[in-house]
């Protein structure tokens, strides 16, 4: 076979799925900041049993140069999105490729053609697989490893994508916050005025599923007016809870209740990327032992807040920021006791000035930027 011949092959069957999952190992072989994802988690994510596929159509492809996998891409149509926005927008994701314009052109055109055949008029991404999962292309902050459930990318990805006619839709920001920040005086006064009717409590693993439903309801309400919002389904959120439940102590999840009614929440995850980088994606046969020993030994020094929200009825009142500050403070205290020194808060919409002001008031600074691209399908 001609080693320079480029061909695209649709992923079907377990053998091609394994190749699809493994493509990043070739792309990032010399990138010291890339963290190999856990293969078991990637298989679970792309399994037909993923609740996401109950409301989405999906197809994926591998690009080959000769017989060598040299890139990959997926395309998705999410019926929750099209039903909510009525805009005939499809998505691309899982994009990885060698630094070759022809590979990027072939992959993006393949995804675009599939979406056109589904009646889509626009394409946006990357989404791996939805906005509620890993999304956005890293365009700033290449010099440090990604945090848990966040992406990494070579610097050439952005220009290669833009060469195919893709333009910026929205930037997503990752903030880094020191754990030992001090509250500004106006914040402490605001919290003091709000505490009378507010009770902040940790997750109760004895009623884990019930608390997951509370977290989902708060998140879906809090984020419902945000750009690109798609609600978590109950099965999706429970799947997420089962995937991360073994990673967190109860104190890493905090729920604020006002007069007994849930009003705000925050979820923090220990950044396990610190302790899995050398496992090369494998937990078996000995990776599990290393992982658990490192997790229990307190070797993780950073965490990430992927979920935080204040119910909309409080967002335009003084209680809104106060509730946010209160759940942040509760999880900050718990994280500090576990040896956490810094926290990534991500992702944050670039134009969400409310939450950006809150994060910046406690010393947070933007250290990574991710971009969502879009294109009209002619």
C-alpha positions as CSV (number, residue, x, y, z in Angstrom):
1,X,0.0,0.0,0.0
2,X,1.2,3.5,-0.8
3,X,2.4,5.0,2.5
4,X,1.3,8.5,1.4
5,X,-2.2,7.6,0.3
6,X,-4.9,9.3,2.4
7,X,-8.1,7.4,3.1
8,X,-11.0,7.9,5.5
9,X,-12.6,4.9,7.1
10,X,-15.9,4.8,9.1
11,X,-15.5,3.3,12.6
12,X,-17.4,0.0,12.9
13,X,-16.7,-2.8,15.3
14,X,-14.4,-3.2,18.3
15,X,-11.1,-3.3,16.3
16,X,-11.6,0.1,14.6
17,X,-13.0,1.5,17.9
18,X,-9.7,0.5,19.6
19,X,-7.8,2.2,16.8
20,X,-10.0,5.3,17.1
21,X,-9.4,5.6,20.8
22,X,-5.6,5.1,20.4
23,X,-5.1,7.8,17.8
24,X,-4.0,10.4,20.4
25,X,-1.1,8.2,21.5
26,X,0.5,8.9,18.1
27,X,-0.3,12.6,18.0
28,X,1.0,13.4,21.5
29,X,3.9,10.9,21.7
30,X,6.4,13.8,22.2
31,X,4.2,16.2,24.2
32,X,5.2,16.1,27.8
33,X,2.0,18.0,28.9
34,X,-0.4,15.4,27.4
35,X,-2.0,13.1,29.9
36,X,-3.1,9.7,28.4
37,X,-6.8,9.2,29.2
38,X,-7.8,6.0,30.9
39,X,-8.7,3.5,28.2
40,X,-11.5,2.0,30.3
41,X,-13.1,5.5,30.6
42,X,-12.8,6.2,26.9
43,X,-14.4,2.9,26.0
44,X,-17.2,3.6,28.5
45,X,-17.7,7.1,27.0
46,X,-18.0,5.8,23.4
47,X,-20.1,2.8,24.4
48,X,-23.7,2.6,23.0
49,X,-24.7,2.4,26.6
50,X,-23.7,6.0,27.1
51,X,-27.0,7.7,27.9
52,X,-26.0,10.6,25.6
53,X,-26.8,8.3,22.6
54,X,-30.5,8.1,23.7
55,X,-31.0,11.6,22.3
56,X,-28.1,11.9,19.8
57,X,-27.0,10.3,16.5
58,X,-23.2,9.8,16.1
59,X,-20.7,8.7,13.6
60,X,-16.9,8.6,13.7
61,X,-14.0,8.1,11.2
62,X,-10.3,7.4,11.2
63,X,-7.9,9.0,8.7
64,X,-5.1,6.7,7.4
65,X,-1.9,7.6,5.6
66,X,-1.2,4.2,4.0
67,X,-2.0,1.8,6.8
68,X,-1.1,4.2,9.6
69,X,-3.9,5.9,11.7
70,X,-3.1,9.6,11.3
71,X,-6.3,11.3,12.5
72,X,-9.9,10.9,13.7
73,X,-13.1,12.9,14.0
74,X,-16.7,12.4,15.0
75,X,-20.0,14.1,14.1
76,X,-23.1,14.3,16.2
77,X,-26.7,15.4,15.9
78,X,-28.2,16.1,19.4
79,X,-32.0,16.1,19.3
80,X,-32.1,17.9,22.6
81,X,-30.2,20.8,21.0
82,X,-32.2,20.8,17.7
83,X,-35.4,20.6,19.7
84,X,-34.5,23.5,22.0
85,X,-32.9,25.9,19.4
86,X,-34.6,24.9,16.1
87,X,-31.4,25.9,14.3
88,X,-30.3,22.7,12.4
89,X,-26.9,22.7,14.0
90,X,-24.7,19.6,14.2
91,X,-21.5,19.1,16.0
92,X,-18.0,17.7,15.4
93,X,-15.7,16.3,18.1
94,X,-13.0,13.9,19.0
95,X,-10.7,15.6,16.5
96,X,-7.1,14.6,16.5
97,X,-4.7,14.6,13.6
98,X,-1.1,14.9,12.5
99,X,0.1,18.3,11.3
100,X,-1.1,17.8,7.7
101,X,-3.7,20.2,6.1
102,X,-4.9,17.4,3.8
103,X,-5.8,15.2,6.8
104,X,-7.7,18.1,8.5
105,X,-9.5,18.8,5.2
106,X,-10.5,15.2,4.7
107,X,-11.7,14.7,8.2
108,X,-13.8,17.9,8.5
109,X,-15.3,17.4,5.1
110,X,-16.3,13.9,6.0
111,X,-18.1,15.1,9.2
112,X,-19.7,18.0,7.3
113,X,-21.1,15.7,4.6
114,X,-22.6,13.4,7.2
115,X,-24.2,16.3,8.9
116,X,-25.6,17.7,5.6
117,X,-27.2,14.3,4.9
118,X,-28.9,14.6,8.3
119,X,-30.3,18.0,7.3
120,X,-27.9,20.1,9.3
121,X,-27.1,23.6,8.1
122,X,-24.3,24.6,10.6
123,X,-21.5,22.7,12.3
124,X,-19.9,23.7,15.6
125,X,-17.3,22.1,17.9
126,X,-15.3,20.5,19.1
127,X,-17.6,18.7,21.5
128,X,-16.5,15.3,22.9
129,X,-19.5,14.6,22.7
130,X,-21.7,17.4,24.1
131,X,-21.4,20.7,25.8
132,X,-21.9,19.0,29.1
133,X,-18.8,16.9,28.5
134,X,-15.3,17.8,27.3
135,X,-15.5,20.6,24.8
136,X,-13.5,23.4,23.2
137,X,-10.1,23.5,21.5
138,X,-7.2,24.6,23.6
139,X,-5.8,27.9,22.0
140,X,-3.9,29.3,25.0
141,X,-2.1,27.5,27.9
142,X,-0.2,24.8,26.1
143,X,2.6,24.8,28.7
144,X,0.8,22.9,31.4
145,X,-1.1,19.6,31.5
146,X,-4.9,19.7,31.3
147,X,-6.9,19.2,34.5
148,X,-9.4,16.3,34.9
149,X,-12.0,16.1,32.2
150,X,-10.4,19.0,30.2
151,X,-8.7,18.8,26.8
152,X,-5.2,19.4,25.5
153,X,-4.1,20.1,21.9
154,X,-1.1,21.0,19.8
155,X,-0.7,24.6,18.8
156,X,-1.2,23.7,15.1
157,X,-4.8,22.5,15.6
158,X,-6.3,26.0,15.6
159,X,-4.8,27.2,12.3
160,X,-5.5,23.9,10.6
161,X,-9.2,24.1,11.6
162,X,-9.4,27.8,10.6
163,X,-8.0,26.9,7.2
164,X,-11.1,24.8,6.6
165,X,-13.4,27.9,7.0
166,X,-14.2,27.6,10.7
167,X,-14.5,30.8,12.8
168,X,-14.8,31.6,16.4
169,X,-18.2,31.0,18.1
170,X,-17.3,31.4,21.7
171,X,-14.3,31.1,24.0
172,X,-14.3,29.1,27.2
173,X,-12.0,30.1,30.1
174,X,-10.1,28.1,32.7
175,X,-9.3,30.0,35.8
176,X,-6.6,29.0,38.4
177,X,-7.4,30.0,42.0
178,X,-5.0,29.6,44.9
179,X,-6.6,27.7,47.8
180,X,-5.4,30.1,50.4
181,X,-7.2,33.2,49.0
182,X,-8.6,35.7,51.4
183,X,-12.2,36.9,51.0
184,X,-12.5,40.7,50.3
185,X,-14.2,42.5,53.1
186,X,-17.3,43.2,51.1
187,X,-17.8,39.5,50.5
188,X,-17.6,38.6,54.2
189,X,-20.2,41.3,54.9
190,X,-22.4,40.0,52.2
191,X,-22.2,36.4,53.5
192,X,-22.9,37.6,57.0
193,X,-26.2,39.2,55.8
194,X,-27.3,36.0,54.1
195,X,-26.4,33.2,56.5
196,X,-29.6,33.4,58.6
197,X,-31.8,31.3,56.3
198,X,-29.1,29.4,54.5
199,X,-27.7,26.0,55.3
200,X,-24.7,24.6,53.4
201,X,-24.3,20.9,53.6
202,X,-22.1,18.3,51.9
203,X,-23.2,15.5,49.6
204,X,-24.8,12.6,51.5
205,X,-23.6,9.3,50.0
206,X,-26.3,7.5,52.0
207,X,-28.8,9.3,49.7
208,X,-26.4,9.6,46.7
209,X,-29.0,9.2,43.9
210,X,-31.3,11.7,45.5
211,X,-28.5,14.3,45.9
212,X,-27.5,13.7,42.3
213,X,-31.0,14.6,41.2
214,X,-30.8,17.8,43.4
215,X,-27.5,18.7,41.8
216,X,-28.8,18.2,38.3
217,X,-32.0,20.2,38.9
218,X,-29.9,23.2,40.3
219,X,-27.5,23.0,37.4
220,X,-30.2,22.8,34.7
221,X,-32.0,25.7,36.2
222,X,-28.9,27.8,36.9
223,X,-27.5,27.4,33.4
224,X,-30.7,27.4,31.4
225,X,-30.2,30.9,29.9
226,X,-26.5,30.4,29.1
227,X,-25.1,30.1,25.6
228,X,-25.3,26.7,24.1
229,X,-27.1,25.2,27.1
230,X,-28.4,21.6,26.8
231,X,-30.0,20.1,29.9
232,X,-28.5,17.1,31.6
233,X,-30.9,14.2,31.5
234,X,-31.4,12.2,34.7
235,X,-29.6,9.1,33.2
236,X,-26.7,11.3,31.9
237,X,-26.2,12.9,35.3
238,X,-26.4,9.6,37.2
239,X,-23.9,8.1,34.7
240,X,-21.6,11.0,35.5
241,X,-22.1,10.5,39.2
242,X,-21.2,6.9,39.0
243,X,-18.1,7.7,37.0
244,X,-16.7,10.2,39.4
245,X,-18.3,9.1,42.7
246,X,-15.3,7.0,43.8
247,X,-13.0,10.0,43.3
248,X,-14.6,12.4,45.7
249,X,-15.3,12.7,49.4
250,X,-18.7,14.0,50.5
251,X,-17.2,17.4,51.4
252,X,-16.1,18.0,47.8
253,X,-19.7,18.5,46.9
254,X,-21.7,21.2,48.6
255,X,-25.4,22.1,48.4
256,X,-26.8,25.4,49.8
257,X,-30.4,25.3,51.0
258,X,-32.5,28.4,51.7
259,X,-35.2,27.5,54.2
260,X,-34.7,23.9,53.3
261,X,-35.0,24.3,49.6
262,X,-31.9,23.6,47.4
263,X,-30.6,26.9,45.9
264,X,-27.0,26.5,44.9
265,X,-24.3,23.8,44.5
266,X,-20.7,23.2,43.7
267,X,-18.8,20.1,42.7
268,X,-15.0,19.8,43.0
269,X,-12.9,16.9,41.7
270,X,-9.4,16.0,42.7
271,X,-7.2,16.4,39.6
272,X,-6.3,12.7,39.0
273,X,-4.4,13.7,35.9
274,X,-1.5,14.3,38.4
275,X,-1.3,10.7,39.3
276,X,-2.3,8.8,36.1
277,X,0.1,10.4,33.5
278,X,2.6,7.5,33.8
279,X,-0.1,4.8,33.6
280,X,-0.4,5.2,29.8
281,X,-4.1,4.8,30.0
282,X,-4.0,1.4,31.6
283,X,-5.4,0.4,35.0
284,X,-4.8,-3.3,34.6
285,X,-3.0,-5.3,35.7
286,X,-1.2,-3.1,38.2
287,X,-2.4,0.4,37.4
288,X,-5.4,0.2,39.8
289,X,-3.0,-0.5,42.7
290,X,-0.9,2.5,41.8
291,X,-3.9,4.7,41.3
292,X,-5.6,3.9,44.6
293,X,-2.4,4.1,46.6
294,X,-1.6,7.5,45.1
295,X,-5.2,8.7,45.6
296,X,-5.2,7.7,49.3
297,X,-1.7,9.0,49.9
298,X,-2.8,12.6,49.3
299,X,-0.4,13.1,46.4
300,X,-2.9,15.3,44.5
301,X,-2.3,19.0,44.9
302,X,-4.9,20.5,42.6
303,X,-8.6,20.1,42.0
304,X,-11.1,21.3,39.4
305,X,-14.6,22.7,39.8
306,X,-16.6,21.5,36.7
307,X,-20.0,22.2,38.1
308,X,-21.3,25.2,40.0
309,X,-24.7,27.0,39.9
310,X,-27.1,29.2,41.7
311,X,-30.8,28.9,41.0
312,X,-32.1,31.6,38.7
313,X,-34.5,33.0,41.2
314,X,-31.5,34.3,43.2
315,X,-29.3,35.3,40.3
316,X,-30.4,38.9,40.1
317,X,-30.4,39.4,43.9
318,X,-27.7,40.0,46.5
319,X,-28.4,36.4,47.7
320,X,-27.1,35.1,44.3
321,X,-23.4,35.9,44.7
322,X,-23.6,35.3,48.5
323,X,-24.8,31.7,47.8
324,X,-22.0,31.2,45.3
325,X,-19.4,32.5,47.8
326,X,-20.8,30.2,50.5
327,X,-20.5,27.0,48.5
328,X,-17.1,28.0,47.2
329,X,-15.9,28.6,50.8
330,X,-17.3,25.3,52.0
331,X,-15.6,23.3,49.3
332,X,-12.4,25.4,49.6
333,X,-12.1,24.4,53.3
334,X,-12.6,20.7,52.5
335,X,-10.1,20.8,49.7
336,X,-7.5,22.6,51.8
337,X,-7.8,19.8,54.4
338,X,-7.0,17.3,51.7
339,X,-3.8,19.0,50.8
340,X,-5.1,20.8,47.7
341,X,-3.2,24.0,46.9
342,X,-4.9,25.3,43.8
343,X,-8.2,24.9,42.0
344,X,-9.1,25.2,38.4
345,X,-12.6,26.6,37.8
346,X,-13.7,25.7,34.3
347,X,-15.1,26.2,32.0
348,X,-16.4,29.7,32.2
349,X,-18.0,31.5,29.2
350,X,-15.9,34.5,28.2
351,X,-19.0,36.8,28.5
352,X,-20.3,35.5,31.8
353,X,-19.2,38.6,33.7
354,X,-21.1,37.6,36.8
355,X,-19.2,34.4,37.6
356,X,-15.9,35.9,36.2
357,X,-16.2,38.8,38.7
358,X,-16.8,36.3,41.5
359,X,-13.7,34.2,40.5
360,X,-11.5,37.2,40.0
361,X,-12.5,38.6,43.4
362,X,-10.9,35.6,45.1
363,X,-7.7,35.8,43.1
364,X,-8.5,33.7,40.1
365,X,-6.7,34.3,36.9
366,X,-7.2,32.9,33.4
367,X,-4.5,30.4,32.5
368,X,-6.1,28.4,29.7
369,X,-8.5,29.3,26.9
370,X,-10.6,27.0,24.8
371,X,-12.5,27.9,21.6
372,X,-15.7,26.6,20.1
373,X,-15.6,27.0,16.3
374,X,-18.5,27.2,13.8
375,X,-19.2,27.1,10.1
376,X,-22.1,27.4,7.8
377,X,-22.7,24.2,5.8
378,X,-23.1,25.4,2.2
